Amino acid sequence: MNILMVGPSIKLQGGVATVVSNYLNSKLSESFNIKYIPTVDGDKKIGKAFAAVKAYIIILLNLIFNNIDIVHVHMASRGSFYRKSLIICLASLFNKKIVIHLHGAQFNEFYHMESNDNEKRKITNILNKADVIIALSNKWKEDLTKITKAKIVVIHNSVNCCKHNMYKVNSKNIIFLGRVDERKGAFDLIEVSKNIFKKYPRYNLLLCGDGDLKKVKSFIDGMDLAEHVKALGWISGKEKDDIMKDAVINILPSYNEGLPMSVLEAMGCGIPTIASNVGGIPDVIKDNINGFLIIPGDKINLEEKICKLLENEELRISMSDLAFKTVSGKFNINTNIAEVENLYNFLIN
């Protein structure tokens, strides 16, 4: 079976690139003949435009000359959605099976708040061309059923889990994994940490992700937190592994999300996690059981949950154990790949 898969370059930073990389380096590539074509290869507008035009040409040639069975499109919102719309129209023109894999954390905002009635109709028309839409969570599926008649299935993101729970209960580092910006709640966390470190001076906060780091460091300095809060920038490979092996808590107080890879990665390492009850996060974290859920922007509750974990070693151990079991069971890469394989076979057979 020939699969034409489309998405961002796997060299880029971010959750979607990680998902795609996991697919391409799994047994999915052994079971199916996957041709992957990146439509974005950098942040600059000229680079994006060049990559998109190049991708359109390659995709068109594949649709004409190769026996493509399924076109699997990874897309988000805004520019990503419109760039991929042409690809979906081409695939539909050639009567190919179409899978839209929707990743955009802000898709609801994009559709309901930023798009006029004409734009909403265009978005719905594109979604309706899909044979199947993959939603990252049950909540997303519920939202999508209101704007498209296409078949929708839930396939959660997944990670390669550690073989064993490596959590160190007495570690000193609180970690944040993701883009360090307002949407991810990074500044809320920095603000809350001022009181945290007055009570618990032995701990530090490591902000691991890209973003406007100059602005972030200025905010940290303004809060007089430079001794305890470090903005490390994007981390990967051994550096990321080492940081996660020495983390006491993971925190992601986002205002909107899909199903963040950082939450799965942290819980897959047994790190107790505090995250917002948005997007697909409640599909993974069961409040007060294998982690804590908070309301976005509720800094008082965020501080309370951090203190509760730092003060209670037994609670950290219990949540670590259940977090690891949750992700290594339901959200491991093998489960995810099996679901995608079944979807491909369903579409063809």
Residue pairs with C-beta under 8 A, 6 or more apart in sequence:
1 32
1 33
1 69
1 70
1 344
1 348
2 32
2 33
2 35
2 66
2 67
2 68
2 69
2 70
3 32
3 33
3 34
3 35
3 68
3 69
3 70
3 71
3 72
3 344
4 35
4 37
4 59
4 62
4 63
4 66
4 68
4 70
4 71
4 72
4 91
4 96
5 20
5 23
5 34
5 35
5 36
5 37
5 71
5 72
5 73
5 74
6 36
6 37
6 38
6 39
6 55
6 59
6 71
6 72
6 73
6 74
6 84
6 87
7 16
7 17
7 20
7 36
7 38
7 39
7 73
7 74
7 75
7 101
8 14
8 16
8 17
8 20
8 38
8 39
8 40
8 41
8 74
9 17
9 38
9 40
9 41
9 42
9 51
10 17
10 20
10 21
10 24
10 36
10 38
11 17
11 41
12 40
12 41
12 42
13 210
13 234
13 236
14 179
15 103
15 157
15 258
15 260
15 261
15 262
16 74
16 76
16 103
18 261
19 74
19 103
19 157
19 261
20 36
20 74
22 158
22 159
22 160
22 333
22 336
23 29
23 34
23 337
23 340
24 34
24 36
26 333
26 337
27 337
28 34
28 337
28 340
28 341
31 341
32 341
32 344
35 62
35 66
35 68
37 55
37 58
37 59
37 62
38 51
38 55
39 51
39 52
39 55
39 83
39 84
39 87
40 48
40 51
40 52
40 80
40 83
41 47
41 48
41 51
42 48
42 51
48 79
48 83
52 83
55 87
56 86
56 87
56 90
59 87
59 90
60 90
62 68
63 71
63 90
63 91
63 94
63 96
64 94
68 94
68 96
69 96
69 97
69 347
69 348
70 96
70 97
70 98
70 99
70 344
70 347
70 348
71 87
71 88
71 91
71 96
71 97
71 98
71 99
72 99
72 101
73 84
73 87
73 88
73 91
73 98
73 99
73 100
73 101
74 84
74 101
74 103
75 81
75 83
75 84
75 100
75 101
75 102
75 103
75 104
76 102
76 103
76 104
76 105
76 106
76 107
77 104
77 106
77 107
77 109
77 110
77 111
78 104
78 106
78 110
78 114
80 104
81 104
81 107
81 110
81 123
81 126
85 122
85 126
88 98
88 100
88 126
88 129
88 130
89 126
89 129
91 98
91 129
92 98
92 129
97 131
97 347
97 348
98 129
98 130
98 131
98 132
99 130
99 131
99 132
99 133
99 134
99 343
99 347
100 127
100 130
100 132
100 133
100 134
100 150
101 133
101 134
102 133
102 134
102 135
102 136
102 140
102 144
102 258
103 136
103 258
104 110
104 258
105 183
105 254
105 256
105 257
105 258
105 260
105 279
106 183
106 256
107 140
108 143
108 256
109 256
111 120
111 123
111 147
115 123
120 147
123 147
124 147
124 148
127 133
127 144
127 147
127 148
127 150
128 148
128 149
128 150
129 150
130 148
130 150
130 151
131 150
131 151
131 347
132 150
132 151
132 152
132 153
132 343
132 347
133 144
133 148
133 150
133 151
133 152
133 153
134 152
134 153
134 154
134 155
134 343
135 141
135 144
135 152
135 153
135 154
135 155
136 154
136 155
136 156
136 157
136 258
136 259
136 279
136 280
137 154
137 156
137 258
137 259
137 279
137 280
137 281
137 282
137 283
138 154
138 280
138 283
139 279
139 280
139 282
139 283
140 154
140 258
140 279
140 280
141 152
141 153
141 154
144 152
145 152
153 343
155 336
155 339
155 340
155 343
156 259
156 280
156 283
156 284
156 330
156 331
156 336
157 258
157 259
157 260
157 261
157 264
157 280
157 331
157 336
158 264
158 331
158 332
158 333
158 335
158 336
158 337
159 261
159 264
159 265
159 268
159 327
159 331
159 332
159 333
160 268
160 332
160 333
161 268
161 269
161 324
161 327
161 328
161 332
161 333
162 268
162 269
162 270
162 324
162 328
165 269
165 270
165 320
165 321
165 324
166 245
166 269
166 270
167 269
167 270
167 271
167 272
167 316
167 317
167 320
167 324
168 245
168 246
168 248
169 248
169 313
169 316
169 317
169 320
170 248
170 313
171 246
171 247
171 248
172 202
172 203
172 204
172 246
172 248
173 203
173 204
173 205
173 206
173 243
173 246
173 247
173 248
174 193
174 196
174 203
174 204
174 205
174 206
174 247
174 248
174 249
174 250
174 251
174 306
175 205
175 206
175 208
175 243
175 244
175 247
175 249
175 250
175 251
175 266
175 271
176 184
176 186
176 189
176 205
176 206
176 207
176 208
176 209
176 250
176 251
176 252
177 208
177 209
177 250
177 252
177 262
177 265
177 266
178 184
178 186
178 208
178 209
178 252
178 254
178 260
178 262
179 186
179 209
179 210
179 211
180 186
180 207
180 209
180 210
180 211
180 212
180 213
180 216
180 231
181 187
181 211
181 212
182 255
183 254
183 255
183 256
184 209
184 252
184 253
184 254
184 255
185 252
185 253
185 254
185 255
185 276
185 296
185 297
186 207
186 209
186 211
186 216
187 219
188 253
188 297
188 299
188 302
189 205
189 251
189 253
189 302
190 205
190 207
190 216
190 219
190 220
190 223
190 225
190 229
191 223
191 299
192 299
192 302
192 303
192 306
193 205
193 225
193 228
193 229
194 223
194 224
194 225
195 303
196 203
196 205
196 303
196 306
196 307
196 310
197 203
197 205
197 225
197 228
199 307
200 307
200 310
201 228
203 228
203 248
203 310
204 228
204 229
204 230
205 225
205 228
205 229
205 230
206 230
206 232
206 243
206 247
207 216
207 229
207 230
207 231
207 232
208 232
208 233
208 234
208 235
208 240
208 243
209 233
209 234
209 235
210 233
210 234
213 231
213 233
216 231
217 231
220 226
220 229
220 231
223 229
232 243
235 243
244 265
244 266
244 269
244 271
245 269
247 266
247 269
247 271
248 271
248 272
248 309
248 310
248 316
249 271
249 272
249 273
249 274
249 306
249 309
249 310
249 316
250 262
250 263
250 266
250 267
250 271
250 272
250 273
250 274
251 273
251 274
251 275
251 302
251 306
252 260
252 262
252 263
252 273
252 274
252 275
252 276
252 281
253 274
253 275
253 276
253 294
253 296
253 302
254 260
254 275
254 276
254 278
254 279
254 281
254 296
255 276
255 278
255 296
255 297
256 278
256 279
256 296
257 276
257 278
257 279
257 280
257 281
258 279
258 280
259 279
259 280
259 281
259 283
259 284
260 275
260 279
260 281
263 273
263 275
263 281
263 284
263 285
264 284
264 327
264 331
266 273
266 323
267 273
267 284
267 285
267 290
267 291
267 323
267 324
267 326
267 327
267 331
268 324
268 327
268 328
268 331
268 332
269 324
270 320
270 321
270 323
270 324
271 320
271 323
272 291
272 292
272 309
272 315
272 316
272 319
272 320
272 323
273 285
273 291
273 292
273 323
274 291
274 292
274 293
274 294
274 302
274 305
274 306
274 309
275 281
275 285
275 291
275 292
275 293
275 294
276 293
276 294
276 295
276 296
277 287
277 293
277 294
277 295
277 296
278 296
281 293
282 293
284 291
284 326
284 327
284 331
285 291
285 292
285 293
286 326
287 293
289 319
289 322
290 319
290 322
290 323
290 325
290 326
291 319
291 323
292 305
292 308
292 309
294 301
294 302
294 305
295 301
308 315
309 315
309 316
309 319
329 335
